[in-house]
Amino acid sequence: MYNISKALINKTHKIKKNRSAITKEIKSMSELIEKKSRFIGYAKRVSSVDEAKAFTKEIAAEHPKANHITYSYVLSSTAKNNDDGEPKGTAGLPIYNVITRRNIQNIIVIVVRYFGGVKLGKGGLIRAYGKTAGLAIDEVFAL
């Protein structure tokens, strides 16, 4: 059913200039293959819309040949999701649902899709995007 590759974790350490405390900036990545389509999920803690947009641009630059780059972010004061050309409610909304079911704030989850030639249907897309988002979130909180 699902072929899940081992998730890769990027950890960088960032020193805040106004304090001497060291904090971790964590970005996770997970991958899922469903009927030849490749879904790559990223999750990152963010504190502003600008950070979320910057992370989205960073991932888009890493995947210029991707068919779809969908995302959802939830901050304390706002939330947004994007289907990026997938049928309405089949990509951004399932990602958003995973975030809200886990009661998480200040996070962005991005799922990149490379189309494999087999249409998944609305139900298949919802399951694949939701599963990939869940895997990416699990990696962030596993650290």
N, C-alpha and C positions, 0 to 999 in steps of 0.2 A: 504494500500500500504506500507507505512513505519510506523514502531512502534518506536518512538523515546523516549528514557527515558530521564529524567532530567539530564543534564550535571553536572558533579562534577568538582569542581575547587580546585586545590591545590595552595595555595599561601605560599611562604616562603620569609622571609626577609633576605637579605644578606648584611653584612657590608663589604664594600671594605676596605682592609687593608691600601692601600696607600692614601685613603681619608677618611674623617669622614662622607661623604654623605651616606645615606641609599638608596639602590636601591631595586626594587622588581624583583625577579626571578619568572616568572609566567609560570605555566604548566597547560594546560586545558585538559579535557577529555570529550568525548561525545560518545554516543552509539546509534546504529541503528540495528534493527532486520529486515532482509529481507528474506522471505521464509525459515525461521528457521536458517539461518546463522546469526551469531552475529558479527557485525563490531564495533570495539572500536577505536575511533580516539583520538590522542594526538597531541597537537601543543605546540611548545615552541620556544621562541626567542633564537637564538644562534648567536655567532659571529665568530666561526671558524669551520673547518671540524672536528677537534678533539672533540669539544663540541657536534656536531651532532652525531658523532660515539659513544660517551659516552652515550648520551641519548638513542640511538638505542639499545645499550647493556643493559641499565637499563630497558627499556620496554620489551626486549626479556627475561630478567631474571624474570620479573613480570608475564610473560605469557609463561611458558615453554611448555604447551600443545597446544598452538595455531597452527593452520594449516598454516597460512601465516602471516608474519610481514612485511608489505610493507611500503615504505617511499619515501619521496621526500624532499630535502632541497634546498633552494636558498640562496646563500650568495652574497655579492657584487661582488666577483670575480669568483664564480663557482656555478654549480648546478648539482645535481645528483638525480636519482630516481631508485627504485628497485621494481621489480614485485614479488620477492620471490616465484617463482614457479607457479604463476598465468599465464594464457596465455599472451603472449607479448602484452604490451600496454594497459592492462586492469586494472592495479592497480597503479603502480608508475606514469605513464603518466597522468591519470585523477587527481591525487593528485597534480602533478606539474602544470597542467592546471588551477586548482583552485587558486593556489598560484600566478601564473603569471597574470591571469585575474584580480586579485585584486591588482596587482602591489606591492607585498610585497617582501621584502628582509630580510635576516638574520633570517630565520625561518626554522624549520623542522616540518613536519607533518608526523606522523606515524599512519597507520591504521592496526589494528590487526584483523584477521578473524578467527573465529571458524566456521568450516563448519557444516551446519545443515542437510546435507543429500539430499538437493535439488539443482541441478545444476542451476545456474542463467543465463548462456550464457554470451557471451562477452558483449552485451549491458547492461544486468543486473548488471554485475560486474562493468562496467564503471560508471553506475549511482550510485551504492551503495558506491563505493570507493570515488567518487566525492562528494556525499552528506555528507558522514561521515567526509571527510576532511573539507568541508565548515562549518559544525557544530563545529568542533574543533577550527577552525580559528575564527569563530564568538565568541566563548567563551574567547579566548585570548584577543580579542579587545574589549570585553564587560567590561573588568575589569578596 
